[in-house]
Amino acid sequence: MSAQVDFYELLGVERTADGATIKSAYRKLAMQCHPDRNPGCAESEAKFKAINQAYDCLKDDQKRAAYDRFGHAAFENGGPGHGGGAGFSDLGDIFETIFGSGAFGGGGRGRQQQRRGADLRYDLEVSLEEAFTGKTQEISIEVSASCDACDGSGATPGTGVRACTTCGGHGQVRAQQGFFVVERTCPACHGAGKVIESPCRSCRGEGRVDKPKTLSVNIPAGVDEGTRIRLSGEGEAGARGAPPGDLYIFVHLKRHRVFERDGTTLFCRAPVSFTTAALGGEIEVPGLDREVVKIRIPAGIQSGKQLRQRGAGMPALNTRGARGDMVVQIDVETPTRLSARQKELLEEFRATETGDECPQSSGFFSKLKEMWEDLG
C-alpha cells in the first residue's frame, strides 16, 4: 500500500465519517473490486487489497486515531516511538501530517479525487418463458447525464474554471488546534478544489442535467428472481465531468399459469384419470421451449406422487447446455359424469373386488375393526 494514498479518499468518505458510513462504503467497494467478480484483473485485485487495508485501519478506533495523527507513518517501522530507526524522511512525513505541507520542505497535498456519479437501480419484470430463452429488451429511464451546453464542465462556454482560493485547489482546509492540525472539506468549493466563475445556465454549474435515455438490456437465459445485471457507466453522470455511476437491473419473474420454479427445477401438477392411474399410461406436458415432455405413468400410481423428468427444467445461468429437471405431481381425478354403460361396468368391477385391489383402504378399515374390538 503506497503511503501517498489517503485511506479516507480510498474509501470515498470524509474524515469525520462515523463507523457505519465507513463500513457501508467499504462493503460497496469490496463488492465491486472482489477478485471473484473481476477474474484476472490485476488492478481490481490490487484495489481490493488496498481497501481492505484501509478498512482494517479505520474500523479500529485506536488505529484510526493513530492514523489521523501520524498518517501511514503510524504503521511503518512499528509506528511512532518505535526503536527501530525512522530516518529523516520518516520524520518529515510525520511532521508534515501534523504541521502541514510546509514542514521540512514537504510537497503540497494531493487534490481531492472527483466523486463518480451515483449508481441507479431498475426493476425489470420478465415472464418465465423469457427467463427460459433469454431476450434483449429496451428500457427507458430518466437519468442525470452530461450537460451538452457546457460539455459537462459546469461553466458557461467561453469562461474558465479557477482554483479555489480558500483551499488553494486542494479541496480541503486545515485549522490549527493547539499541537494538532484538523483537516476538513473546504466550505467554499465543497471539496471540488475548483470554482466556476460563470455557472452554465442549463445545468446551473452542476455539469449534468436530467435526460431520458433508452438502453438495450441483454437478459441471459436462466435468469431467476433477484438476478442482478450491471451496466457499467450507465448510472448518473458525475458532477462537473466526474465519471458516471453504474446501472443495476434487478430481474423479477411474473407468476406462471402452470409452472412454479425453484432454481433450475420446474414444478407442475397434472390431473390423470383414475383408469390411467390404475392401468398406467403416458401423459404429455408442454415445456417452456414448446417441446412436448412425455411422462410415463406407472400402473397403480397414487395422488400426490411426484415424477421427475431429467433435463426438462430451466437452463442454468451462464452454463451452456445445462438444464434442470421437471417435476410433475400426479393428481388422480375421480370421474363425476358417467354414462349408464360406464356405471354398469364399474358396478361389475365392484362386484368382483376382494379388497386386495386397494390395500390401503382395506388396511385402514381392518385397523378400525381391531380398535372397536379392543374397546369392546
C-alpha positions in Angstrom: 0.0 0.0 0.0 1.5 3.3 -1.1 2.0 5.9 1.6 0.7 8.5 -0.9 -2.9 7.1 -0.9 -5.1 8.5 1.8 -7.3 5.8 3.4 -10.3 8.2 3.6 -10.0 9.1 -0.1 -9.6 5.4 -1.0 -12.9 4.5 0.7 -14.6 7.7 -0.5 -15.6 9.1 2.9 -15.0 12.2 4.9 -12.5 12.3 7.8 -15.5 13.0 10.1 -17.4 9.9 8.9 -18.7 7.6 11.6 -18.1 3.8 11.7 -21.4 2.9 10.0 -20.6 5.2 7.0 -17.1 3.8 6.7 -18.4 0.2 6.8 -21.1 0.9 4.2 -18.5 2.5 1.8 -16.1 -0.5 2.3 -18.8 -3.1 1.6 -19.8 -1.3 -1.6 -16.2 -1.1 -2.9 -15.3 -4.6 -1.8 -18.3 -6.0 -3.8 -17.2 -4.0 -6.9 -13.5 -5.0 -6.7 -13.7 -8.5 -5.4 -11.4 -10.8 -7.4 -14.3 -13.3 -8.0 -16.2 -10.6 -9.9 -13.1 -9.5 -11.8 -11.1 -12.6 -12.6 -7.6 -12.0 -14.0 -7.8 -8.2 -13.4 -4.6 -7.2 -11.5 -5.9 -3.7 -11.0 -9.1 -4.8 -9.2 -7.1 -7.3 -7.1 -4.7 -4.5 -6.0 -7.5 -2.2 -5.2 -9.3 -4.9 -3.3 -6.3 -5.4 -1.1 -5.9 -1.6 -0.6 -9.5 -1.0 0.5 -9.2 -3.9 2.9 -6.1 -2.4 4.4 -7.8 1.0 4.7 -10.9 -0.5 6.4 -8.8 -2.6 8.8 -7.3 0.6 10.0 -10.3 2.9 10.1 -12.7 0.4 11.7 -10.4 0.3 14.8 -10.7 3.4 17.0 -7.1 3.2 18.2 -5.6 2.6 14.8 -7.8 5.3 13.3 -6.6 7.8 16.0 -3.0 6.9 15.3 -3.6 7.3 11.5 -5.4 10.6 11.9 -2.3 11.9 13.9 0.6 10.4 12.0 -0.8 9.1 8.7 0.8 6.0 7.2 3.9 6.6 9.2 2.0 5.4 12.3 2.3 1.8 11.0 5.8 1.9 9.5 8.8 0.6 11.4 6.5 -0.3 14.3 4.9 3.2 14.4 6.0 6.4 16.1 8.3 5.9 19.1 9.5 2.5 17.8 13.1 1.9 18.5 14.0 0.8 15.0 15.4 3.8 13.3 13.0 6.1 11.5 15.1 8.2 9.1 14.8 11.9 8.3 12.2 11.2 5.5 10.0 9.3 8.0 10.1 12.2 10.4 9.3 14.5 7.6 6.2 12.5 6.7 5.1 12.6 10.4 5.7 16.3 10.9 4.1 17.1 7.5 0.9 15.3 8.6 0.9 17.3 11.9 2.1 20.7 10.8 1.2 20.9 7.2 2.9 20.6 3.8 5.5 23.3 4.5 7.3 21.4 7.2 10.7 20.0 6.2 10.1 21.3 2.7 7.4 18.7 2.0 5.2 18.8 -1.1 1.6 20.0 -1.2 -1.4 17.9 -0.5 -3.0 16.0 -3.4 -6.2 17.3 -4.8 -9.4 15.6 -3.7 -10.4 12.9 -6.2 -13.6 13.5 -8.3 -16.6 11.6 -6.9 -18.3 9.4 -9.5 -22.0 9.6 -10.2 -24.5 7.6 -8.2 -25.4 4.0 -9.1 -29.0 3.5 -10.2 -31.5 0.6 -9.9 -34.1 -0.5 -12.4 -36.6 -3.3 -11.6 -37.4 -5.4 -14.7 -40.3 -7.9 -14.8 -40.0 -10.8 -17.3 -42.1 -13.9 -17.9 -40.9 -17.4 -17.2 -40.8 -18.1 -20.9 -38.5 -15.1 -21.4 -36.3 -16.2 -18.5 -36.1 -19.7 -20.2 -35.0 -18.4 -23.6 -33.3 -15.1 -22.7 -34.1 -11.9 -24.6 -32.9 -8.4 -25.5 -35.2 -5.7 -24.1 -35.1 -1.9 -24.4 -35.8 0.1 -21.3 -36.3 3.8 -20.8 -35.0 5.7 -17.8 -34.7 9.3 -16.6 -31.0 9.8 -15.6 -28.6 12.7 -14.9 -26.4 13.0 -18.0 -23.5 15.2 -19.0 -24.7 18.7 -19.9 -24.4 19.3 -23.7 -24.3 23.1 -23.3 -21.1 23.2 -21.2 -19.8 19.7 -22.2 -20.1 18.6 -18.6 -17.7 21.3 -17.2 -20.4 23.3 -15.4 -19.1 26.6 -16.7 -20.6 28.8 -19.3 -18.9 28.2 -22.7 -16.0 30.7 -23.1 -15.5 31.2 -19.4 -12.9 29.5 -17.2 -12.7 27.4 -14.0 -10.2 28.7 -11.4 -8.6 27.0 -8.4 -10.4 27.7 -5.2 -8.6 30.5 -3.3 -9.9 29.3 0.1 -8.2 25.9 -0.1 -5.6 26.6 -2.8 -7.2 24.0 -5.1 -6.8 21.1 -2.6 -10.5 20.7 -1.7 -9.7 20.7 2.0 -8.7 23.3 4.5 -6.6 22.9 7.7 -7.1 24.6 11.1 -4.5 24.7 13.9 -5.8 23.4 17.2 -3.0 23.5 19.7 -0.4 20.9 18.7 -2.6 19.3 16.1 -4.0 20.3 12.7 -7.6 19.5 11.8 -8.4 18.9 8.1 -11.9 19.3 6.7 -13.8 19.8 3.4 -13.4 23.2 2.0 -16.7 25.2 2.6 -16.1 27.4 -0.4 -15.8 24.7 -3.2 -17.3 21.8 -1.2 -14.2 19.7 -1.8 -14.0 20.2 -5.6 -10.9 22.3 -5.4 -12.2 24.4 -8.2 -14.6 27.4 -8.5 -16.7 28.2 -11.6 -16.6 31.9 -12.4 -19.8 31.8 -14.6 -22.0 28.7 -14.0 -23.7 27.2 -17.0 -27.4 28.3 -17.2 -28.6 24.9 -18.5 -27.2 22.8 -15.6 -26.6 25.7 -13.0 -22.9 24.7 -12.7 -23.5 21.0 -12.0 -22.2 19.8 -15.3 -25.2 17.4 -15.6 -28.9 17.6 -16.4 -31.8 15.0 -16.2 -32.4 13.4 -19.6 -34.4 10.4 -20.9 -32.3 7.5 -22.0 -33.2 4.3 -23.9 -30.9 1.3 -23.2 -30.8 -2.2 -24.7 -30.5 -4.8 -22.0 -29.4 -8.4 -22.7 -31.2 -10.8 -20.4 -29.4 -14.2 -20.5 -31.3 -17.5 -20.4 -31.7 -18.9 -16.9 -32.1 -15.6 -15.0 -34.0 -16.0 -11.8 -35.9 -13.8 -9.3 -33.4 -11.2 -8.0 -30.8 -11.8 -10.7 -28.7 -8.5 -11.0 -27.4 -7.3 -14.3 -24.8 -4.5 -14.2 -24.5 -1.9 -17.0 -21.2 -0.1 -16.4 -21.2 3.6 -16.8 -25.0 3.9 -17.4 -25.8 5.4 -14.0 -25.9 9.1 -13.1 -23.2 11.3 -14.5 -20.7 12.7 -12.1 -20.7 16.4 -11.2 -18.5 18.6 -13.4 -17.0 15.9 -15.6 -16.6 13.2 -12.9 -17.1 9.5 -14.0 -20.6 8.2 -14.2 -22.0 5.5 -11.9 -23.4 2.2 -12.9 -27.0 1.0 -13.6 -28.1 -2.3 -11.9 -31.0 -4.2 -13.5 -32.9 -6.4 -10.9 -34.9 -9.1 -12.6 -38.3 -10.2 -11.2 -40.4 -13.1 -12.6 -44.1 -13.0 -13.4 -46.3 -15.7 -11.9 -46.8 -18.5 -14.4 -50.2 -20.2 -15.0 -48.8 -23.7 -15.0 -45.2 -23.9 -13.6 -43.6 -23.0 -10.4 -39.8 -22.6 -10.2 -37.1 -23.5 -7.7 -33.7 -22.8 -9.1 -33.4 -24.8 -12.3 -36.3 -27.2 -11.3 -39.8 -26.7 -12.7 -42.8 -28.0 -10.8 -46.4 -28.5 -12.1 -49.5 -30.6 -11.2 -51.0 -32.9 -13.7 -54.5 -34.5 -13.3 -54.9 -38.0 -14.6 -58.0 -40.2 -14.9 -58.5 -42.9 -12.4 -58.3 -45.5 -15.2 -54.9 -44.2 -16.3 -53.8 -44.2 -12.7 -54.9 -47.8 -12.3 -53.7 -49.2 -15.6 -50.7 -46.9 -16.3 -50.1 -44.9 -19.4 -48.5 -41.7 -20.6 -49.3 -38.0 -20.5 -47.8 -35.1 -22.4 -46.8 -31.9 -20.7 -45.8 -28.9 -22.9 -42.4 -27.5 -22.0 -41.4 -23.8 -21.9 -39.4 -24.5 -25.1 -42.7 -25.6 -26.8 -41.4 -29.2 -26.9 -43.7 -31.9 -25.6 -42.4 -33.7 -22.5 -43.8 -37.2 -22.3 -44.3 -38.5 -18.7 -44.8 -42.3 -18.2 -47.4 -43.1 -15.6 -46.8 -46.4 -13.7 -49.8 -48.6 -13.0 -51.3 -48.0 -9.6 -49.9 -44.5 -9.1 -51.5 -42.6 -6.2 -52.4 -38.9 -5.9 -49.5 -36.7 -4.7 -46.8 -38.9 -6.3 -44.1 -36.9 -8.0 -42.5 -38.0 -11.2 -39.2 -36.4 -12.3 -38.1 -35.8 -15.9 -34.4 -35.2 -16.1 -33.2 -32.3 -18.3 -36.6 -30.8 -18.9 -36.3 -27.9 -16.5 -34.8 -24.4 -16.6 -31.4 -23.7 -18.2 -28.6 -23.0 -15.7 -27.5 -19.3 -15.9 -24.2 -18.8 -17.8 -23.8 -22.6 -18.3 -24.2 -23.6 -21.9 -26.5 -26.6 -22.4 -27.1 -27.5 -18.8 -30.7 -27.8 -17.7 -32.5 -28.7 -14.5 -35.4 -31.2 -14.1 -39.2 -31.1 -14.4 -41.1 -32.5 -11.5 -44.8 -33.4 -12.2 -47.1 -34.1 -9.2 -49.9 -36.5 -10.1 -53.5 -35.7 -9.1 -55.8 -38.7 -9.7 -59.2 -37.4 -10.8 -62.4 -39.2 -9.9 -65.0 -39.0 -12.7 -68.1 -37.0 -12.0 -70.0 -37.5 -15.3 -70.6 -41.2 -16.1 -72.8 -42.7 -18.8 -75.1 -45.5 -17.9 -72.8 -48.1 -19.6 -69.8 -46.7 -17.6 -71.7 -47.0 -14.3 -72.7 -50.6 -15.3 -69.1 -51.5 -15.9 -68.0 -50.0 -12.6 -70.7 -51.9 -10.8 -69.4 -55.1 -12.4 -65.9 -54.2 -11.2 -67.1 -53.5 -7.7 -68.8 -56.9 -7.6 -65.5 -58.6 -8.3 -63.5 -56.6 -5.7 -61.8 -58.7 -3.0 -60.1 -55.9 -1.1 -56.6 -56.7 -2.4 -57.0 -54.2 -5.2 -56.8 -51.3 -2.7 -54.6 -52.4 0.2 -54.5 -49.0 1.9 -58.3 -48.9 2.1 -58.7 -52.4 3.4 -55.9 -52.0 5.8 -57.5 -48.8 7.2 -60.8 -50.5 7.9 -59.1 -53.5 9.4 -57.4 -51.3 11.9 -60.8 -49.6 12.8 -62.3 -53.0 13.3 -59.5 -54.1 15.6 -59.8 -50.8 17.5 -63.5 -51.3 18.2 -62.9 -55.0 19.3 -60.3 -53.8 21.8 -62.7 -51.2 23.2 -65.4 -53.8 23.5 
